Amino acid sequence: MTETASHPYAGTGAHTGSYYAASANPAPLRPVLRGTHEADICVVGAGYSGLSTALHLAEKGYSVTLIEGARIGWGASGRNGGQIVNGLNASLQTIEARYGHDTATFVAGLVNEGGEIIRERIARYNIQCDLREGNVFAALTNRHMAELRERKALWESYGLRNQKMLDKAQMRDHVRSDLYEGGMIDTTGGHMHPLNLALGEADALEANGATIFEMSPVTSVETEGAHPIVRTKDGVIRCKTLVLCGNAYLGDVVPDLEKRVMPVSTQMMATEPLGAERAQALMPSGACIEDVRYILDYYRMSADNRLLFGGGTVYGGADPKDIKAKLWKNLQKVFPELKDTRIDYAWSGNFALSFSRVPQMGRLGANTYFAHGYSGHGVTGSHTFGRILSEAIDGDLSRFDVFANLPWIPFPGGRQLRVPYSVLGSWYYALRDRLGV
């Protein structure tokens, strides 16, 4: 089967005008794919999923070629909140109810794995990405506090004991805001500069002998037959094994995958530098924060003491006309003392939402693998799924088969109606948040 893209997805391929791009570590411009090449393993997409898969395989001694339509980390991997949040979007309770106790136990055994992989990569390859520890879930209501206590108890029932409840006073040890009733800290969570992590992983990949092509949007792939084929405007790669990791930015290259997920944009902005003293006063512990509403706020301090504040969603992946206006009101609710603070950067980026909120993994044909649909939990999930993909390609299908055999659920209304149906659902849950029910 041959699938063809309608257009390249990345425009010029340059990084978006984010704080992360402005503060990125120096990185070389890798060559464009030209001519015909042979590869044992070709990975499409140089975000975390592709980088994780490729690096695990290269460390095992495989010959790996990674191809990216823009720059390394151009998509969600270089634009996200930078928060190391353990778990999937779907709760362990939901997974157990939907797929059974054995599957929930399996998932519980890997929810911390992504963060462990990130830390191992940072330490092993000396990646400079401003890693800091601590991830706090913030509760705005007593109902939120009850939900967090239930989550903590559920995780402990699976042997996960890395979370601690925070009362209102203890919450102020992490964020000096009167908005919250309390919260819960995950001591194995954390945060870092996401684009610099991706760039460091790309350097590590090349140090392990892999080849990277940038600025080479894929126009079609052939997934049937013993040897998959990847085509771009100027080149072709024939490989023994193909891995598709385009996630929200794969577009129409593979229609069988495009219909499984929906791009959803989330927005971020960065303030001017606040200074060490003021930053410390606002967020004393240095942990990152996210609240527990359906449409949540998430924020942290950068290494140069800017407040990085994110939130909001646009189903279908469009960019809002005014990102600052979309986020500014919520920022001021958390920190009213920042009402006169300058915003230096504002940007948007897409993640891939699956209807079940569970990531998807599988095969197309005999030798083409894919993983996508992290539903807003891709920083850790992508690193874990990259390892699982590498295990499958190396012959160990035990963990791959668990996810590959989970049924995927199509969006109601198909491609035409998935956005309005999702918007209606988000309105319902947002109303519940506002009413506190």
Backbone torsions as a table, in degrees:
resi	resn	phi	psi	omega
1	MET	NA	139.8	175.9
2	THR	-116.8	129.2	175.6
3	GLU	-113.7	139.1	-173.7
4	THR	-123.8	136.6	178.9
5	ALA	-78.5	146.8	177.2
6	SER	-81.7	-28.7	179.2
7	HIS	-167.9	155.4	174.9
8	PRO	-63.9	151.6	-171.4
9	TYR	-95.6	-16.1	-162.6
10	ALA	-111.2	11.8	-179.1
11	GLY	58.5	-125.9	178.7
12	THR	-75.2	-15.3	-177.8
13	GLY	86.9	-6.7	179.3
14	ALA	-72.1	151.2	178.1
15	HIS	-61.9	148.5	176.8
16	THR	-63.7	161.9	-176.4
17	GLY	-78.8	59.1	-176.9
18	SER	-96.6	165.3	171.0
19	TYR	-59.2	-38.4	-178.7
20	TYR	-62.6	-43.4	178.8
21	ALA	-65.2	-38.3	-179.3
22	ALA	-68.8	-25.5	-177.0
23	SER	-113.2	18.8	-176.8
24	ALA	-70.9	148.9	171.9
25	ASN	-65.4	152.8	177.7
26	PRO	-57.5	139.2	-179.5
27	ALA	-142.5	138.9	178.0
28	PRO	-72.6	154.8	171.3
29	LEU	-87.3	113.4	-179.3
30	ARG	-75.7	159.4	-175.4
31	PRO	-69.4	156.1	171.6
32	VAL	-79.1	143.6	176.2
33	LEU	-69.9	120.5	176.4
34	ARG	-135.7	141.2	179.0
35	GLY	80.7	-170.1	-177.2
36	THR	-105.2	133.3	-177.2
37	HIS	-130.4	152.2	173.2
38	GLU	-110.7	143.1	178.4
39	ALA	-148.0	144.5	172.2
40	ASP	-66.1	-50.7	-179.3
41	ILE	-129.9	128.3	175.2
42	CYS	-115.8	126.8	177.6
43	VAL	-111.9	126.6	178.7
44	VAL	-100.9	120.2	178.4
45	GLY	110.0	113.0	-178.4
46	ALA	-103.9	46.1	164.0
47	GLY	-94.7	-166.2	-174.9
48	TYR	-61.6	-40.5	-179.4
49	SER	-60.5	-50.0	-179.5
50	GLY	-66.0	-42.6	179.5
51	LEU	-64.5	-42.1	-179.9
52	SER	-64.6	-48.0	179.0
53	THR	-59.1	-50.6	-176.5
54	ALA	-62.7	-41.6	-177.3
55	LEU	-69.1	-41.6	176.5
56	HIS	-59.3	-42.1	-179.1
57	LEU	-70.4	-41.4	178.4
58	ALA	-62.4	-38.1	177.5
59	GLU	-65.3	-25.9	176.2
60	LYS	-82.1	-5.0	177.5
61	GLY	101.0	5.0	179.4
62	TYR	-75.7	152.2	172.2
63	SER	-85.4	116.1	-170.9
64	VAL	-124.9	136.5	170.7
65	THR	-120.0	128.9	179.6
66	LEU	-112.3	131.2	-178.8
67	ILE	-123.5	132.7	-177.1
68	GLU	-129.9	136.6	-178.3
69	GLY	-73.8	-20.3	179.5
70	ALA	-129.4	-133.7	174.9
71	ARG	-95.0	161.8	176.6
72	ILE	-54.3	130.1	178.2
73	GLY	69.3	23.4	-176.6
74	TRP	-63.9	-34.4	-175.7
75	GLY	-86.8	-141.2	-174.1
76	ALA	-58.8	-30.9	-176.4
77	SER	-65.6	-23.8	178.6
78	GLY	-105.7	5.6	-175.1
79	ARG	-125.7	-7.9	-167.0
80	ASN	-75.9	-178.4	-177.5
81	GLY	-68.6	-12.0	179.1
82	GLY	74.0	17.2	-175.0
83	GLN	-98.3	129.9	176.6
84	ILE	-89.0	95.7	-176.4
85	VAL	-111.8	119.8	-178.1
86	ASN	-77.2	147.3	177.4
87	GLY	103.4	171.0	174.7
88	LEU	-97.6	169.5	174.4
89	ASN	-61.5	-46.2	176.1
90	ALA	-72.2	133.3	-177.5
91	SER	-72.5	161.9	174.5
92	LEU	-60.2	-34.4	177.4
93	GLN	-62.6	-44.6	178.5
94	THR	-64.1	-43.5	-179.2
95	ILE	-63.2	-42.0	178.7
96	GLU	-64.4	-43.8	-179.5
97	ALA	-64.4	-35.3	-174.4
98	ARG	-87.3	-38.0	-171.0
99	TYR	-120.4	-8.5	177.2
100	GLY	105.1	164.0	-174.5
101	HIS	-64.8	-39.3	-177.4
102	ASP	-62.9	-42.2	178.9
103	THR	-66.5	-41.1	178.1
104	ALA	-62.6	-39.9	177.3
105	THR	-63.8	-40.9	176.8
106	PHE	-60.4	-47.6	-179.3
107	VAL	-63.8	-41.1	178.9
108	ALA	-59.4	-30.2	-179.7
109	GLY	-73.4	-10.7	-178.5
110	LEU	-124.9	4.3	-175.1
111	VAL	-67.5	-24.1	178.3
112	ASN	-94.4	-2.8	-170.5
113	GLU	-68.5	-38.8	-177.7
114	GLY	-60.1	-44.4	177.6
115	GLY	-63.1	-37.0	177.7
116	GLU	-65.2	-40.5	178.1
117	ILE	-63.3	-44.5	179.7
118	ILE	-58.1	-48.0	-179.3
119	ARG	-64.6	-38.1	178.5
120	GLU	-64.6	-40.9	178.7
121	ARG	-64.4	-45.3	-179.7
122	ILE	-59.4	-44.5	-177.7
123	ALA	-71.5	-44.6	-174.6
124	ARG	-67.2	-39.9	-174.2
125	TYR	-107.5	10.3	176.8
126	ASN	52.0	50.9	-179.1
127	ILE	-80.2	123.1	-179.0
128	GLN	-88.8	96.0	-176.4
129	CYS	-140.5	24.2	169.5
130	ASP	59.7	43.7	-179.9
131	LEU	-64.6	130.5	173.1
132	ARG	-133.5	154.6	-173.6
133	GLU	-99.7	155.2	173.4
134	GLY	102.7	126.5	178.5
135	ASN	-134.4	119.4	-175.2
136	VAL	-111.8	131.5	172.7
137	PHE	-96.5	124.3	-173.3
138	ALA	-102.1	135.5	-179.9
139	ALA	-108.5	126.8	179.1
140	LEU	-91.4	-18.0	-175.8
141	THR	-137.9	168.1	174.8
142	ASN	-64.8	-32.1	176.3
143	ARG	-63.3	-41.4	176.4
144	HIS	-60.6	-40.8	178.7
145	MET	-61.8	-41.1	177.8
146	ALA	-63.1	-39.7	178.2
147	GLU	-63.0	-40.7	179.4
148	LEU	-67.3	-39.3	177.1
149	ARG	-63.6	-39.3	177.6
150	GLU	-64.6	-41.2	178.8
151	ARG	-63.6	-45.1	179.3
152	LYS	-59.2	-45.8	179.9
153	ALA	-63.8	-39.6	179.4
154	LEU	-64.5	-46.7	179.4
155	TRP	-61.5	-40.1	179.4
156	GLU	-65.4	-30.5	177.7
157	SER	-66.2	-20.4	175.6
158	TYR	-99.8	11.0	176.7
159	GLY	86.3	11.3	-178.8
160	LEU	-98.8	112.1	-171.9
161	ARG	-124.4	41.6	-177.1
162	ASN	-104.9	15.1	-177.7
163	GLN	-120.2	145.8	-178.4
164	LYS	-138.7	130.9	178.9
165	MET	-71.9	148.9	179.4
166	LEU	-125.8	127.3	173.4
167	ASP	-80.9	-177.6	-174.4
168	LYS	-59.7	-41.9	-180.0
169	ALA	-68.2	-42.0	179.6
170	GLN	-66.5	-31.7	177.7
171	MET	-61.8	-33.5	-179.5
172	ARG	-71.2	-12.0	172.6
173	ASP	-71.3	-15.6	-178.2
174	HIS	-111.7	-36.3	178.3
175	VAL	-145.8	122.4	-177.9
176	ARG	-85.4	76.6	179.1
177	SER	-138.2	143.6	178.0
178	ASP	-87.1	5.6	-174.1
179	LEU	-74.5	-24.7	-166.2
180	TYR	-106.7	145.7	174.8
181	GLU	-84.3	-18.2	-177.5
182	GLY	158.6	-156.6	-179.3
183	GLY	178.1	-161.2	179.5
184	MET	-149.2	133.7	178.6
185	ILE	-104.9	136.6	170.2
186	ASP	-103.6	109.2	-175.6
187	THR	-70.9	-13.8	177.4
188	THR	-98.2	3.7	171.9
189	GLY	-83.9	-175.2	179.8
190	GLY	172.5	-163.5	177.6
191	HIS	-158.4	160.6	-177.1
192	MET	-161.3	176.3	176.2
193	HIS	-81.4	106.2	-169.5
194	PRO	-67.1	-37.0	-179.7
195	LEU	-69.2	-39.8	178.1
196	ASN	-66.4	-30.9	172.9
197	LEU	-63.0	-46.7	179.6
198	ALA	-61.7	-43.9	179.5
199	LEU	-63.6	-38.9	177.8
200	GLY	-66.4	-37.0	177.9
201	GLU	-68.8	-34.5	175.8
202	ALA	-64.7	-42.2	176.2
203	ASP	-60.9	-41.9	179.0
204	ALA	-63.9	-38.4	179.0
205	LEU	-61.9	-46.1	178.3
206	GLU	-66.2	-34.9	177.6
207	ALA	-63.7	-22.5	176.8
208	ASN	-95.7	15.9	170.8
209	GLY	92.2	4.4	-179.0
210	ALA	-80.8	162.1	177.6
211	THR	-111.2	135.8	178.7
212	ILE	-122.1	131.2	170.4
213	PHE	-112.9	131.3	176.0
214	GLU	-111.7	172.3	174.8
215	MET	52.6	39.6	-174.8
216	SER	-132.7	73.3	-179.2
217	PRO	-59.8	133.4	178.2
218	VAL	-75.8	131.2	179.0
219	THR	-100.0	-27.7	176.7
220	SER	-161.4	156.1	172.6
221	VAL	-133.8	147.9	173.0
222	GLU	-113.9	113.6	-173.0
223	THR	-100.9	-12.4	178.5
224	GLU	-87.0	160.6	179.9
225	GLY	90.0	169.8	-174.9
226	ALA	-71.8	-26.6	-175.7
227	HIS	-127.8	101.9	178.0
228	PRO	-60.7	155.5	-179.1
229	ILE	-129.3	134.0	176.7
230	VAL	-115.0	131.6	-179.2
231	ARG	-122.1	140.2	169.9
232	THR	-122.6	-178.4	180.0
233	LYS	-58.9	-36.7	-172.3
234	ASP	-117.1	1.8	-174.6
235	GLY	-155.8	171.6	-179.4
236	VAL	-139.8	138.8	170.5
237	ILE	-122.4	124.2	172.4
238	ARG	-104.0	130.9	-173.5
239	CYS	-138.5	164.1	175.0
240	LYS	-82.5	-35.0	179.7
241	THR	-137.5	132.8	179.5
242	LEU	-115.3	138.3	176.8
243	VAL	-124.9	123.0	-178.2
244	LEU	-102.3	115.0	-176.8
245	CYS	-129.9	39.4	-179.5
246	GLY	-78.1	-22.3	176.3
247	ASN	52.7	-127.4	-174.4
248	ALA	-69.3	-13.8	-175.6
249	TYR	-110.3	13.0	176.6
250	LEU	-72.0	-25.6	175.9
251	GLY	62.8	-140.7	-175.3
252	ASP	-92.8	11.5	-178.9
253	VAL	-59.6	-38.8	179.6
254	VAL	-129.6	92.2	-176.6
255	PRO	-57.2	-32.1	179.2
256	ASP	-62.6	-26.8	177.4
257	LEU	-92.6	-36.0	-176.7
258	GLU	-58.9	-36.8	-176.9
259	LYS	-76.2	-11.9	-178.1
260	ARG	-80.7	-23.0	-175.8
261	VAL	-133.5	164.9	177.7
262	MET	-127.0	129.5	175.0
263	PRO	-68.3	136.4	177.4
264	VAL	-133.0	129.3	-179.7
265	SER	-94.3	145.6	171.0
266	THR	-129.2	154.7	-168.7
267	GLN	-117.5	153.0	176.8
268	MET	-141.8	157.5	169.8
269	MET	-147.7	158.9	-178.6
270	ALA	-125.9	130.9	177.9
271	THR	-76.4	173.1	167.0
272	GLU	-62.7	161.5	175.4
273	PRO	-59.3	131.2	-176.9
274	LEU	-92.4	-13.4	-174.7
275	GLY	88.6	149.1	-174.3
276	ALA	-61.9	-41.4	-176.0
277	GLU	-66.6	-43.8	-178.5
278	ARG	-70.2	-40.7	178.2
279	ALA	-61.4	-43.3	178.6
280	GLN	-63.2	-37.4	179.8
281	ALA	-66.8	-36.3	-178.7
282	LEU	-78.0	-40.8	-176.2
283	MET	-134.5	81.1	-168.3
284	PRO	-61.8	-36.8	-173.2
285	SER	-84.7	-17.1	-176.3
286	GLY	80.9	3.0	177.6
287	ALA	-74.1	158.8	173.4
288	CYS	-89.1	157.6	-174.2
289	ILE	-126.2	139.8	163.1
290	GLU	-141.9	141.1	177.6
291	ASP	-88.0	177.6	-170.3
292	VAL	-110.4	19.6	174.6
293	ARG	-74.2	164.5	179.2
294	TYR	-62.4	-48.3	172.2
295	ILE	-106.1	102.1	-163.9
296	LEU	-100.5	163.0	165.7
297	ASP	-99.8	146.5	174.1
298	TYR	-142.6	141.4	-174.4
299	TYR	-162.0	164.3	-179.1
300	ARG	-167.5	170.3	173.6
301	MET	-97.0	137.6	176.3
302	SER	-80.1	172.3	179.5
303	ALA	-63.3	-27.3	178.2
304	ASP	-101.5	24.1	169.3
305	ASN	66.1	37.7	167.2
306	ARG	-96.7	145.9	169.5
307	LEU	-82.7	120.6	174.9
308	LEU	-100.4	113.8	-170.6
309	PHE	-123.2	127.6	-178.3
310	GLY	-131.8	165.5	177.6
311	GLY	162.1	-173.3	178.4
312	GLY	75.9	156.5	175.5
313	THR	-143.6	149.2	169.9
314	VAL	-131.7	110.3	-178.8
315	TYR	-71.5	135.3	-174.8
316	GLY	100.5	-16.3	170.7
317	GLY	92.1	10.9	180.0
318	ALA	-75.7	153.9	176.9
319	ASP	-88.1	134.1	175.5
320	PRO	-63.2	154.3	178.8
321	LYS	-67.4	-35.9	-176.1
322	ASP	-136.4	94.5	-176.6
323	ILE	-65.8	-41.8	-179.7
324	LYS	-59.0	-45.5	-179.7
325	ALA	-62.5	-34.3	-178.6
326	LYS	-67.8	-34.1	-174.2
327	LEU	-102.5	-21.6	-167.6
328	TRP	-61.0	-41.1	-177.3
329	LYS	-62.3	-42.3	-179.4
330	ASN	-69.3	-37.6	177.1
331	LEU	-59.5	-43.3	-178.2
332	GLN	-69.3	-26.3	174.4
333	LYS	-66.1	-36.8	178.8
334	VAL	-75.5	-49.0	-176.2
335	PHE	-128.3	80.6	-179.6
336	PRO	-61.6	-23.2	180.0
337	GLU	-70.2	-8.4	178.5
338	LEU	-96.8	16.8	-173.5
339	LYS	-61.7	-24.0	-179.9
340	ASP	-105.2	14.5	-176.5
341	THR	-80.7	140.5	179.2
342	ARG	-78.0	140.5	172.7
343	ILE	-99.2	120.4	-177.1
344	ASP	-92.4	-28.8	-177.3
345	TYR	-141.8	143.5	172.8
346	ALA	-146.0	134.7	-175.4
347	TRP	-153.4	169.7	-178.0
348	SER	-136.1	157.8	177.0
349	GLY	-160.8	158.1	-174.5
350	ASN	-104.1	140.6	164.3
351	PHE	-116.1	163.6	-178.7
352	ALA	-99.0	120.4	-179.9
353	LEU	-98.4	127.3	169.7
354	SER	-96.1	150.0	-176.1
355	PHE	-63.1	-34.2	-179.9
356	SER	-81.7	-10.2	-174.1
357	ARG	65.4	15.6	175.5
358	VAL	-110.4	132.0	178.2
359	PRO	-59.0	152.8	-179.0
360	GLN	-113.5	144.7	179.8
361	MET	-146.0	141.2	-179.6
362	GLY	-178.5	-162.5	-179.4
363	ARG	-132.4	147.9	167.8
364	LEU	-116.7	118.7	-172.8
365	GLY	69.4	-166.4	-174.4
366	ALA	-82.3	-30.0	-167.6
367	ASN	-129.3	22.3	176.6
368	THR	-120.9	121.9	-178.2
369	TYR	-109.9	156.7	176.0
370	PHE	-148.7	158.6	170.4
371	ALA	-150.5	137.8	-179.5
372	HIS	-169.1	180.0	172.0
373	GLY	79.2	43.1	-177.7
374	TYR	-76.2	-12.2	169.7
375	SER	58.3	42.9	176.8
376	GLY	92.0	-0.5	178.0
377	HIS	-118.9	39.7	-171.4
378	GLY	-82.4	-19.3	-177.9
379	VAL	-58.9	-50.3	179.1
380	THR	-85.5	-43.0	-176.0
381	GLY	-59.5	-39.4	-178.9
382	SER	-65.0	-37.0	178.5
383	HIS	-68.1	-39.3	177.3
384	THR	-66.6	-46.4	-177.8
385	PHE	-67.3	-31.2	174.0
386	GLY	-61.5	-40.9	176.6
387	ARG	-64.7	-42.8	-178.6
388	ILE	-65.0	-39.8	175.3
389	LEU	-60.6	-42.9	-179.9
390	SER	-64.7	-36.4	177.1
391	GLU	-62.6	-43.4	-179.1
392	ALA	-63.8	-44.3	-179.9
393	ILE	-65.3	-29.9	178.7
394	ASP	-83.7	-0.3	173.7
395	GLY	111.3	-8.8	179.8
396	ASP	-101.7	101.0	-175.8
397	LEU	-94.5	6.4	-170.5
398	SER	-60.4	-47.4	-178.5
399	ARG	-82.2	-36.9	177.4
400	PHE	-56.1	-44.9	-175.0
401	ASP	-64.8	-30.5	178.7
402	VAL	-60.2	-49.3	-179.7
403	PHE	-74.3	-39.2	-178.4
404	ALA	-62.8	-28.3	-178.0
405	ASN	-89.5	-6.2	175.6
406	LEU	-72.1	133.4	179.1
407	PRO	-68.6	137.6	174.5
408	TRP	-95.1	146.8	-173.5
409	ILE	-109.2	122.4	179.4
410	PRO	-70.6	153.4	175.4
411	PHE	-68.7	136.9	175.7
412	PRO	-56.8	134.6	178.5
413	GLY	85.5	-2.5	178.8
414	GLY	67.6	-161.0	-174.8
415	ARG	-63.6	-33.8	-174.6
416	GLN	-72.9	-35.6	-172.7
417	LEU	-111.4	2.2	-176.3
418	ARG	-64.8	-34.1	179.9
419	VAL	-69.0	-53.5	-179.5
420	PRO	-62.1	-37.4	177.3
421	TYR	-62.8	-41.2	-179.5
422	SER	-68.5	-37.5	177.2
423	VAL	-62.0	-44.3	178.0
424	LEU	-59.6	-42.8	178.1
425	GLY	-62.6	-40.8	-179.7
426	SER	-67.0	-36.9	176.4
427	TRP	-60.5	-42.4	-178.7
428	TYR	-61.4	-49.2	-177.7
429	TYR	-71.0	-33.8	176.2
430	ALA	-65.1	-37.8	176.4
431	LEU	-63.2	-41.0	176.7
432	ARG	-60.5	-41.7	177.5
433	ASP	-60.9	-44.8	-177.6
434	ARG	-66.3	-35.3	-179.7
435	LEU	-83.5	-13.4	179.4
436	GLY	73.0	30.5	-179.3
437	VAL	-114.9	NA	NA
